[in-house]
């Protein structure tokens, strides 16, 4: 695809050298403003800020439900979103695990333009997994996952989106939902003590008849080597939403990241929301090599990846 910038050619000069200099200067300035690997352009999402927010989240330590890190991180997310969104709703409850533990849980719903009926729902999880069960090193499997990509990348994305939406409010209402307890237990089968926050939200919607136009779950979207494929459950349950997201990415020139290839079903927070009748898809790089490992650290994610995903996420809201 050739965009407006790459199709440009230099000015043709006639005998008027002064005019030619003026036109050439304007031409060079225009080219300098075109999209490049590092150059700025209008509407570019602030991936550096998103990475900074993700870094803060990781510094709280593991965000396992009931841990001091989770308490501090949850309080911080609430504080950040209250300074950006129009309304913040905190859903607090206690989850009893299969082995009888009592876990304090919090979903955080940041609402922009809450008075508007036409709404878009974005979802991410903010908790981290208590064990590194995918580690090749058996001795590391009991270590908690730092959750830079799997937990903090979505948080960083959402807070940076909050910056953009506060500065330039959207036409539709927007709900940014941070869910708790996605990664706590076993993905089985059967599922045990996972997808806790999204399951709770699905049965405790913010108002009767809540039906967003569409929804997107953003999970593990900061990987330096980002490659997002079309997840099977999303294709089956909400193909029109998936098409909208992938078409938007292609129009922005990001079809090298949002790939047309399909992957198998992923058990993620969109599943209980789909079961509740919401049209939600999963945008996830499931092939992240540090998934559920102690190496899921902040150096494994990048501002560039967050900028690409953020640009698509913001464009969908506009």
C-alpha positions in Angstrom: 0.0 0.0 0.0 1.4 3.4 -1.0 0.3 6.2 1.3 0.2 9.9 0.5 3.7 10.5 1.9 5.5 7.7 0.0 3.8 8.8 -3.3 5.2 12.3 -3.1 7.8 13.6 -5.5 9.9 16.7 -5.4 8.9 20.0 -6.9 9.8 20.9 -10.5 11.5 24.3 -10.6 11.2 26.8 -13.4 13.1 30.0 -13.9 11.8 31.6 -10.6 14.5 30.5 -8.2 13.0 32.3 -5.2 9.6 30.6 -5.7 11.4 27.3 -6.2 13.2 27.7 -2.9 10.0 28.4 -1.1 8.2 25.4 -2.7 11.1 23.1 -2.0 11.3 24.2 1.7 7.5 23.5 2.1 8.0 20.1 0.4 10.8 19.1 2.7 8.8 20.2 5.8 5.8 18.1 4.5 7.9 15.0 4.0 9.5 15.4 7.5 6.0 15.2 9.0 5.2 11.9 7.2 5.0 8.6 9.0 8.3 6.9 9.7 9.8 4.5 12.2 10.5 7.2 14.8 9.2 10.5 13.4 6.1 12.1 14.9 2.8 12.5 13.1 -0.6 13.8 13.9 -2.7 11.5 16.0 0.2 9.1 16.9 -0.6 7.4 20.2 1.8 8.1 23.1 3.4 4.7 23.5 6.2 6.1 25.7 3.6 7.2 28.3 1.9 3.8 28.1 5.2 2.1 28.8 5.8 4.5 31.7 2.5 3.6 33.3 3.2 -0.1 32.7 6.6 0.3 34.4 4.9 1.9 37.4 2.5 -1.0 37.6 5.3 -3.6 37.5 7.2 -1.8 40.3 4.3 -2.6 42.7 5.5 -6.2 42.5 3.3 -9.2 41.7 -0.4 -8.2 41.7 -1.8 -11.4 43.0 -5.3 -11.0 44.5 -5.0 -10.4 48.3 -1.3 -9.4 48.1 0.1 -6.0 49.2 1.2 -5.4 45.6 -2.4 -5.9 44.4 -3.7 -3.5 47.0 -1.2 -0.8 46.1 -1.6 -1.3 42.3 -5.4 -1.3 42.5 -5.4 1.9 44.6 -3.1 3.5 42.0 -5.2 2.6 39.0 -8.3 4.0 40.7 -6.4 7.2 41.5 -5.2 7.5 37.9 -8.5 6.9 36.3 -10.4 9.3 38.7 -8.2 12.1 37.4 -9.0 11.2 33.8 -12.4 9.7 33.4 -15.8 11.3 34.1 -16.9 8.5 36.5 -15.1 5.5 38.1 -17.0 2.6 39.5 -15.2 0.1 41.7 -16.8 -3.3 42.0 -15.5 -4.9 45.2 -16.4 -8.4 46.4 -14.9 -11.5 48.0 -14.2 -14.6 45.9 -14.1 -18.0 47.6 -11.6 -20.2 45.8 -12.1 -24.0 45.2 -9.8 -24.7 48.3 -11.7 -22.3 50.5 -9.5 -19.2 50.4 -11.2 -15.8 50.6 -9.8 -13.4 48.0 -10.6 -9.7 48.0 -11.4 -8.6 44.4 -11.8 -5.3 42.6 -13.0 -4.5 39.1 -12.4 -0.9 38.1 -14.7 0.7 35.5 -13.6 4.1 34.2 -16.4 5.7 32.2 -16.1 8.6 29.7 -19.4 10.4 28.8 -21.5 8.1 31.1 -24.6 9.9 30.0 -24.3 8.6 26.4 -26.3 5.4 25.7 -24.2 4.4 22.7 -21.1 2.9 24.3 -17.9 1.0 23.5 -16.4 -1.4 26.0 -12.6 -2.0 26.4 -11.4 -4.7 28.8 -8.0 -5.6 30.2 -6.9 -7.5 33.4 -4.6 -6.0 36.0 -3.8 -9.0 38.2 -0.8 -11.3 37.8 -0.4 -15.0 37.9 0.9 -16.4 41.3 3.0 -19.2 39.6 5.2 -19.4 36.6 3.8 -22.8 35.5 5.1 -22.5 31.9 8.7 -22.1 32.9 11.1 -24.7 31.5 13.0 -24.5 34.8 11.1 -26.7 37.3 12.6 -24.7 40.2 11.1 -21.5 38.9 7.6 -22.7 38.5 6.5 -21.6 42.0 7.7 -18.1 41.4 5.1 -15.3 40.7 4.9 -13.9 37.2 6.1 -10.2 37.1 3.4 -9.6 34.5 4.9 -6.8 32.4 3.1 -7.9 29.3 0.5 -10.2 30.9 -1.1 -7.6 33.1 0.7 -4.3 33.0 0.8 -3.7 29.2 -3.0 -3.4 29.1 -3.0 -1.2 32.2 -0.5 1.1 30.6 -2.5 1.2 27.4 -5.7 2.1 29.2 -4.2 4.9 31.3 -2.6 6.4 28.2 -6.0 6.1 26.5 -7.4 7.9 29.4 -5.0 10.8 28.7 -6.2 11.0 25.1 -9.9 10.8 25.9 -9.6 13.4 28.6 -7.9 15.8 26.1 -10.3 14.9 23.3 -13.6 13.4 24.5 -15.1 10.7 22.1 -18.5 11.0 20.4 -19.6 7.7 21.9 -19.5 6.7 25.5 -16.4 4.7 26.4 -16.0 2.2 29.3 -12.5 1.1 30.2 -12.8 -2.0 32.4 -9.9 -3.3 34.5 -10.8 -6.8 35.7 -9.2 -8.7 38.6 -8.5 -12.4 39.0 -8.1 -13.4 35.3 -4.9 -15.4 36.0 -5.3 -16.7 39.5 -6.1 -20.4 39.3 -6.1 -23.2 36.8 -7.1 -23.0 33.1 -7.7 -26.8 33.2 -9.8 -28.1 31.8 -11.9 -27.6 33.9 -11.5 -23.9 34.6 -10.9 -23.3 38.3 -10.6 -19.8 39.8 -9.7 -18.0 36.6 -11.6 -15.2 34.6 -13.0 -14.2 38.0 -13.4 -10.5 37.4 -14.9 -10.8 33.9 -17.3 -13.5 35.1 -18.4 -11.2 38.0 -18.8 -8.2 35.6 -20.9 -10.3 33.2 -23.4 -10.9 36.0 -23.1 -7.4 37.5 -23.4 -5.1 34.5 -23.2 -1.3 35.2 -26.9 -0.8 34.3 -29.9 -2.9 33.2 -29.8 -3.6 29.5 -26.2 -2.7 29.1 -25.3 -3.5 25.5 -22.2 -1.8 24.1 -21.9 -1.4 20.3 -18.9 -3.6 20.5 -16.2 -4.6 22.9 -12.5 -5.4 22.7 -10.3 -7.3 25.2 -6.7 -6.1 25.0 -4.3 -8.7 26.5 -0.5 -9.1 26.2 -0.2 -6.3 23.6 3.2 -4.9 24.5 5.5 -7.7 23.2 8.6 -6.2 21.5 8.1 -8.8 18.7 4.3 -8.1 18.3 2.2 -10.4 16.1 -1.6 -10.4 16.7 -3.6 -13.1 15.0 -7.4 -13.6 14.8 -8.5 -15.7 17.7 -11.1 -18.4 17.0 -13.7 -17.5 19.7 -13.7 -13.9 18.5 -14.1 -15.0 14.8 -17.1 -17.2 15.7 -18.8 -14.9 18.2 -18.3 -11.4 16.8 -16.9 -11.5 13.3 -18.1 -8.0 12.5 -16.1 -6.6 15.5 -13.0 -8.4 14.5 -13.3 -7.2 10.9 -13.7 -3.6 12.2 -10.6 -3.9 14.3 -8.4 -5.5 11.6 -9.7 -3.1 8.9 -8.8 -0.1 11.1 -5.4 -1.5 11.7 -4.8 -2.0 8.0 -6.0 1.5 7.2 -3.4 2.8 9.7 -0.7 0.7 8.1 -0.4 -1.9 10.8 -1.4 -5.0 8.9 2.2 -6.2 9.5 1.2 -6.6 13.2 -2.5 -7.3 13.0 -2.2 -10.4 10.8 -4.9 -12.1 8.8 -3.9 -15.6 10.1 -6.3 -17.4 12.5 -5.3 -19.1 15.8 -7.2 -21.5 17.9 -9.5 -20.6 20.8 -8.0 -18.7 23.7 -9.6 -18.9 27.1 -9.6 -15.3 28.2 -11.8 -12.6 29.7 -13.9 -12.2 26.5 -15.4 -15.7 27.0 -17.8 -14.9 30.0 -18.7 -11.6 28.3 -19.6 -13.3 25.1 -21.7 -15.8 27.1 -23.5 -12.8 28.6 -24.5 -11.6 25.1 -21.8 -8.9 24.6 -20.1 -8.6 21.3 -16.5 -8.8 22.5 -13.3 -10.0 20.8 -9.8 -10.8 22.1 -6.8 -8.9 20.8 -3.9 -10.9 22.1 -0.4 -12.0 21.1 -0.7 -15.4 22.6 2.7 -16.6 21.2 4.6 -14.3 23.6 7.6 -16.5 24.6 7.6 -15.3 28.3 3.9 -16.1 28.9 3.4 -17.4 32.5 7.2 -17.3 33.1 9.3 -15.3 35.6 11.0 -13.6 32.5 7.8 -11.6 31.8 9.7 -8.4 32.8 9.5 -4.8 31.6 12.4 -5.1 29.2 10.3 -7.6 27.1 7.8 -4.9 26.1 8.2 -1.8 24.0 6.8 1.7 23.5 6.6 1.0 19.8 4.3 -2.0 20.3 2.1 0.0 22.7 2.0 2.9 20.3 0.8 0.7 17.4 -1.9 -1.0 19.5 -2.9 2.3 21.1 -3.3 4.0 17.8 -5.7 1.3 16.6 -7.5 1.3 19.9 -8.0 5.1 19.9 -9.0 5.2 16.2 -11.8 2.7 16.9 -13.2 5.0 19.5 -13.2 8.0 17.2 
